[in-house]
């Protein structure tokens, strides 16, 4: 019924948020070697 739909909607929202956070984290890790160049890389 409606409660099941709300549960599915909340689950979908939480999955979307989780995937977005994972994508941001992966992008930051992948690009970190370009914006972290002032370390022991001399």
KOLDRENFI-862801 format. One record per residue (C-alpha): z, x, y; residue number from 1; residue in three letters. Coordinates in nm, 3 decimals. Each point is the difference from the previous one (the first is absolute). Layout:
N
+---------+---------+---------+-----+---------+
!      c3 !      c1 !      c2 ! num ! residuo !
+---------+---------+---------+-----+---------+
!       Z !       X !       Y ! NUM !     ALA !
...
+---------+---------+---------+-----+---------+
REM end
This chain:
42
+---------+---------+---------+-----+---------+
!      c3 !      c1 !      c2 ! num ! residuo !
+---------+---------+---------+-----+---------+
!   0.000 !   0.000 !   0.000 !   1 !     UNK !
!   0.061 !   0.101 !   0.357 !   2 !     UNK !
!   0.293 !   0.230 !  -0.085 !   3 !     UNK !
!  -0.220 !   0.190 !  -0.245 !   4 !     UNK !
!  -0.267 !   0.034 !   0.266 !   5 !     UNK !
!   0.259 !   0.136 !   0.245 !   6 !     UNK !
!   0.119 !   0.250 !  -0.261 !   7 !     UNK !
!  -0.356 !   0.113 !  -0.066 !   8 !     UNK !
!  -0.065 !   0.026 !   0.374 !   9 !     UNK !
!   0.312 !   0.210 !   0.055 !  10 !     UNK !
!  -0.094 !   0.218 !  -0.296 !  11 !     UNK !
!  -0.350 !   0.052 !   0.138 !  12 !     UNK !
!   0.137 !   0.087 !   0.344 !  13 !     UNK !
!   0.244 !   0.253 !  -0.146 !  14 !     UNK !
!  -0.278 !   0.157 !  -0.210 !  15 !     UNK !
!  -0.226 !   0.026 !   0.306 !  16 !     UNK !
!   0.279 !   0.165 !   0.200 !  17 !     UNK !
!   0.069 !   0.239 !  -0.287 !  18 !     UNK !
!  -0.368 !   0.094 !  -0.032 !  19 !     UNK !
!  -0.032 !   0.052 !   0.376 !  20 !     UNK !
!   0.305 !   0.230 !   0.001 !  21 !     UNK !
!  -0.141 !   0.193 !  -0.296 !  22 !     UNK !
!  -0.336 !   0.040 !   0.175 !  23 !     UNK !
!   0.168 !   0.125 !   0.319 !  24 !     UNK !
!   0.209 !   0.244 !  -0.203 !  25 !     UNK !
!  -0.306 !   0.129 !  -0.189 !  26 !     UNK !
!  -0.196 !   0.040 !   0.325 !  27 !     UNK !
!   0.287 !   0.191 !   0.160 !  28 !     UNK !
!   0.031 !   0.228 !  -0.305 !  29 !     UNK !
!  -0.376 !   0.054 !  -0.017 !  30 !     UNK !
!  -0.028 !   0.086 !   0.370 !  31 !     UNK !
!   0.326 !   0.196 !   0.028 !  32 !     UNK !
!  -0.183 !   0.327 !  -0.063 !  33 !     UNK !
!  -0.191 !  -0.055 !   0.325 !  34 !     UNK !
!   0.289 !  -0.093 !   0.230 !  35 !     UNK !
!   0.260 !   0.231 !  -0.156 !  36 !     UNK !
!  -0.164 !   0.333 !   0.081 !  37 !     UNK !
!   0.287 !   0.163 !   0.189 !  38 !     UNK !
!   0.213 !   0.104 !  -0.295 !  39 !     UNK !
!  -0.004 !   0.308 !  -0.221 !  40 !     UNK !
!  -0.381 !  -0.013 !  -0.011 !  41 !     UNK !
!  -0.036 !   0.318 !   0.208 !  42 !     UNK !
+---------+---------+---------+-----+---------+
REM end
